[in-house]
Amino acid sequence: MSKQARPIGEIFVALGRITPDDVQRALAHQREQGGYFGDALVALGLLSRDEVRWGLADQHDLPFVQIQPETIDRETARLVPAAWARQHRMLPVLRYGDAVTVVLCDPNLVSRFDEVRRFTGAEHVEAALCAAETLEALLAAVFGDGDGSTVSLEEWLREALGTGVAELGVSVCGEHATGWYRSEPVTTRRLEAGAWPALRARLTPPPGAGEGPRRWPALLSTPLGTWQAECR
């Protein structure tokens, strides 16, 4: 990634898709509701979800791809564990020489590339951004989609905390949420729609202002008590 990332609001203002006043409206919405700045743009009806995804790709100097399951290298894709791919929302789809290409829906997950190298034996990892729906279809095609069942956030918390695990989390990508906890191996469960707002309501303090990802300590209210959490 060679070019310096610039705010996604600045990208769309330069393209004439939104105005500086729209940026301020979206920032105010983000301060009140939490989440990402792009989510605020969509919630306010200023941009479509696909436009925001394209903007994220441009912001991070990544290609935005629409890829079909039948076109990927499944042998390469299966070099990563299914639980890992679902937890981190990332999948290698092509190998050529000592390089692999991975698709992901969160550009900040490039920090996981060392793990991709370890799983695949590749020296170089290149990334492409895709829609959450595209990634879901690829994961289902490569690893299967189980019985397709989902659980509520409360049900998943009871299950995870009841095992006595030391580490658990929720990975959110677009409108999809997956709960995971580190047993042996990592156990993942697809969460029902609305899991992210429900989780956000249980955090003190909740996600706040500021464009892009950040880290903060919080208290998580669960059916089995209150737990200390690190959010990012």
TINULO-97528 format. One record per residue (C-alpha): x negated, y, z. Coordinates in Angstrom, 2 decimals, decimal comma, always signed. Example, Ala and Ser with C-alpha at 12.3 -4.5 7.8 and 13.67 -1.06 7.14 Angstrom:
<pts>
[pt [-12,30; -4,50; +7,80]] [pt [-13,67; -1,06; +7,14]] 
</pts>
This chain:
<pts>
[pt [+0,00; +0,00; +0,00]] [pt [-1,92; +2,94; -1,27]] [pt [+0,33; +5,94; -0,99]] [pt [+1,24; +7,60; +2,27]] [pt [+4,79; +6,84; +3,33]] [pt [+7,08; +9,85; +3,43]] [pt [+10,45; +10,11; +5,19]] [pt [+13,24; +8,41; +3,32]] [pt [+15,39; +11,53; +3,68]] [pt [+12,72; +13,53; +1,86]] [pt [+12,72; +10,98; -0,97]] [pt [+16,47; +11,31; -1,58]] [pt [+16,44; +15,09; -1,22]] [pt [+13,74; +15,24; -3,91]] [pt [+15,91; +13,06; -6,15]] [pt [+18,91; +15,32; -5,60]] [pt [+20,97; +12,51; -4,06]] [pt [+21,41; +14,28; -0,70]] [pt [+20,84; +17,79; +0,66]] [pt [+18,77; +19,00; +3,64]] [pt [+22,08; +19,53; +5,47]] [pt [+22,91; +15,86; +4,83]] [pt [+19,59; +14,90; +6,43]] [pt [+20,49; +16,84; +9,56]] [pt [+23,93; +15,21; +9,68]] [pt [+22,35; +11,78; +9,40]] [pt [+19,78; +12,57; +12,11]] [pt [+22,57; +13,69; +14,44]] [pt [+24,48; +10,47; +13,72]] [pt [+21,34; +8,44; +14,42]] [pt [+20,82; +10,20; +17,76]] [pt [+24,38; +9,38; +18,79]] [pt [+24,68; +5,85; +17,43]] [pt [+21,11; +4,56; +17,31]] [pt [+19,82; +2,33; +14,54]] [pt [+17,81; +3,37; +11,50]] [pt [+18,08; +6,61; +9,59]] [pt [+19,11; +4,69; +6,46]] [pt [+21,98; +3,09; +8,37]] [pt [+23,20; +6,58; +9,27]] [pt [+23,15; +7,62; +5,60]] [pt [+25,32; +4,62; +4,73]] [pt [+27,68; +5,10; +7,69]] [pt [+28,30; +8,71; +6,65]] [pt [+29,02; +7,67; +3,07]] [pt [+26,09; +9,66; +1,72]] [pt [+24,37; +6,71; +0,06]] [pt [+25,11; +3,09; -0,70]] [pt [+23,30; +0,24; +1,02]] [pt [+21,48; -0,63; -2,21]] [pt [+20,31; +2,98; -2,64]] [pt [+18,85; +2,95; +0,86]] [pt [+17,08; -0,33; +0,15]] [pt [+15,58; +1,14; -3,00]] [pt [+14,47; +4,19; -1,00]] [pt [+12,78; +1,98; +1,61]] [pt [+10,90; +0,17; -1,16]] [pt [+9,74; +3,50; -2,60]] [pt [+8,80; +4,79; +0,84]] [pt [+6,50; +1,84; +1,43]] [pt [+5,23; +1,60; -2,14]] [pt [+6,84; -1,81; -2,66]] [pt [+8,79; -3,18; -5,63]] [pt [+12,49; -3,81; -5,04]] [pt [+13,53; -7,13; -6,56]] [pt [+16,70; -9,03; -7,26]] [pt [+15,67; -12,66; -7,45]] [pt [+17,66; -15,84; -8,00]] [pt [+17,00; -19,03; -5,98]] [pt [+16,36; -21,11; -9,11]] [pt [+13,45; -18,88; -10,15]] [pt [+11,27; -19,25; -7,05]] [pt [+8,47; -21,71; -6,27]] [pt [+10,15; -23,86; -3,61]] [pt [+7,03; -25,87; -2,90]] [pt [+5,29; -22,65; -1,86]] [pt [+8,36; -21,44; +0,03]] [pt [+8,44; -24,62; +2,13]] [pt [+4,88; -24,07; +3,35]] [pt [+6,31; -21,82; +6,07]] [pt [+8,50; -23,33; +8,81]] [pt [+12,22; -22,75; +8,32]] [pt [+12,63; -21,33; +11,84]] [pt [+9,77; -18,87; +11,27]] [pt [+11,17; -17,73; +7,92]] [pt [+14,63; -17,19; +9,38]] [pt [+13,31; -15,47; +12,50]] [pt [+11,11; -13,00; +10,62]] [pt [+13,32; -12,66; +7,53]] [pt [+10,44; -13,38; +5,15]] [pt [+9,79; -16,03; +2,50]] [pt [+6,92; -16,75; +0,08]] [pt [+8,43; -17,25; -3,38]] [pt [+5,47; -17,37; -5,79]] [pt [+1,86; -18,49; -5,80]] [pt [-0,80; -17,75; -8,35]] [pt [-4,41; -18,58; -7,60]] [pt [-5,34; -17,49; -4,09]] [pt [-2,39; -15,08; -3,76]] [pt [+1,23; -15,49; -2,73]] [pt [+4,16; -13,11; -3,11]] [pt [+6,62; -12,85; -0,24]] [pt [+10,06; -11,25; -0,24]] [pt [+11,38; -9,53; +2,86]] [pt [+14,11; -7,05; +3,75]] [pt [+12,19; -5,11; +6,41]] [pt [+8,99; -3,48; +5,06]] [pt [+7,56; -3,20; +8,58]] [pt [+7,08; -6,97; +8,69]] [pt [+3,82; -6,75; +6,76]] [pt [+2,26; -7,22; +10,21]] [pt [+3,19; -10,91; +9,83]] [pt [+1,02; -11,45; +6,75]] [pt [-1,76; -13,13; +8,75]] [pt [+0,74; -15,86; +9,63]] [pt [+1,72; -16,21; +5,97]] [pt [-1,95; -16,65; +5,08]] [pt [-2,34; -19,31; +7,76]] [pt [+0,73; -21,26; +6,62]] [pt [-0,03; -21,09; +2,89]] [pt [-3,82; -21,02; +2,84]] [pt [-3,68; -17,99; +0,53]] [pt [-6,25; -15,21; +0,79]] [pt [-3,97; -12,44; -0,47]] [pt [-0,33; -11,66; +0,28]] [pt [+1,75; -9,29; -1,82]] [pt [+5,19; -8,11; -0,78]] [pt [+8,45; -7,22; -2,48]] [pt [+11,56; -5,85; -0,83]] [pt [+14,95; -7,46; -1,44]] [pt [+18,50; -7,12; -0,19]] [pt [+19,48; -9,01; +2,95]] [pt [+22,06; -10,94; +0,92]] [pt [+19,35; -12,02; -1,53]] [pt [+17,12; -13,27; +1,28]] [pt [+20,01; -15,17; +2,88]] [pt [+20,64; -16,95; -0,45]] [pt [+16,95; -17,83; -0,84]] [pt [+16,67; -19,18; +2,72]] [pt [+19,80; -21,28; +2,23]] [pt [+18,52; -22,63; -1,09]] [pt [+15,11; -23,59; +0,33]] [pt [+16,01; -24,79; +3,83]] [pt [+19,77; -25,35; +3,69]] [pt [+22,36; -23,35; +5,60]] [pt [+23,29; -25,96; +8,22]] [pt [+26,98; -26,00; +8,93]] [pt [+27,26; -22,25; +8,34]] [pt [+28,58; -21,72; +11,86]] [pt [+28,00; -18,55; +13,86]] [pt [+28,12; -17,78; +17,57]] [pt [+28,96; -14,65; +19,51]] [pt [+26,21; -12,61; +21,13]] [pt [+27,44; -13,59; +24,61]] [pt [+27,50; -17,30; +23,74]] [pt [+23,98; -17,11; +22,33]] [pt [+22,66; -15,26; +25,40]] [pt [+24,11; -17,90; +27,71]] [pt [+22,54; -20,66; +25,63]] [pt [+19,11; -19,01; +25,35]] [pt [+18,81; -17,85; +28,96]] [pt [+20,19; -21,13; +30,24]] [pt [+17,17; -22,95; +28,82]] [pt [+14,81; -20,87; +30,96]] [pt [+12,77; -19,63; +27,99]] [pt [+10,29; -16,80; +28,49]] [pt [+10,77; -15,16; +25,09]] [pt [+13,86; -14,52; +23,02]] [pt [+15,05; -11,93; +20,55]] [pt [+17,49; -10,83; +17,90]] [pt [+16,26; -10,14; +14,39]] [pt [+18,49; -7,69; +12,50]] [pt [+18,31; -7,19; +8,75]] [pt [+21,01; -5,10; +7,16]] [pt [+24,33; -6,46; +8,40]] [pt [+22,92; -9,87; +9,32]] [pt [+21,69; -10,83; +12,79]] [pt [+19,89; -13,98; +13,94]] [pt [+19,27; -14,86; +17,58]] [pt [+16,16; -16,85; +18,42]] [pt [+14,36; -18,15; +21,47]] [pt [+10,94; -19,70; +21,78]] [pt [+11,37; -23,28; +22,85]] [pt [+9,46; -26,00; +20,99]] [pt [+9,96; -25,25; +18,15]] [pt [+11,66; -21,85; +17,84]] [pt [+15,46; -22,24; +17,96]] [pt [+17,57; -19,90; +15,83]] [pt [+21,31; -19,28; +15,67]] [pt [+23,27; -17,14; +13,24]] [pt [+25,24; -14,51; +15,15]] [pt [+28,74; -13,30; +14,42]] [pt [+29,41; -9,99; +12,70]] [pt [+29,15; -7,10; +15,16]] [pt [+26,29; -8,68; +17,13]] [pt [+24,00; -5,67; +16,67]] [pt [+26,47; -3,07; +18,05]] [pt [+27,25; -5,46; +20,90]] [pt [+23,54; -5,89; +21,70]] [pt [+22,91; -2,16; +21,48]] [pt [+25,67; -1,56; +24,04]] [pt [+23,92; -3,92; +26,48]] [pt [+20,59; -2,04; +26,36]] [pt [+19,66; +0,73; +28,82]] [pt [+18,42; +2,97; +27,31]] [pt [+19,84; +2,13; +23,86]] [pt [+18,02; +2,85; +20,59]] [pt [+17,63; +6,61; +20,30]] [pt [+16,46; +9,30; +17,95]] [pt [+13,46; +9,15; +15,68]] [pt [+13,14; +7,98; +12,12]] [pt [+11,79; +4,49; +11,63]] [pt [+10,90; +1,73; +14,11]] [pt [+9,58; +2,35; +17,61]] [pt [+9,03; +0,44; +20,87]] [pt [+10,55; +1,12; +24,25]] [pt [+11,20; -0,75; +27,53]] [pt [+14,84; -1,34; +28,41]] [pt [+17,14; -3,30; +30,67]] [pt [+19,33; -5,91; +28,99]] [pt [+22,65; -6,73; +30,60]] [pt [+23,54; -10,41; +30,06]] [pt [+26,13; -12,89; +31,35]] [pt [+23,38; -14,27; +33,65]] [pt [+22,16; -10,96; +35,05]] [pt [+19,97; -8,05; +34,02]] [pt [+16,64; -8,68; +32,33]] [pt [+13,68; -6,51; +31,39]] [pt [+13,23; -6,26; +27,63]] [pt [+10,79; -4,81; +25,14]] [pt [+12,60; -3,40; +22,12]] [pt [+11,08; -2,68; +18,75]] 
</pts>
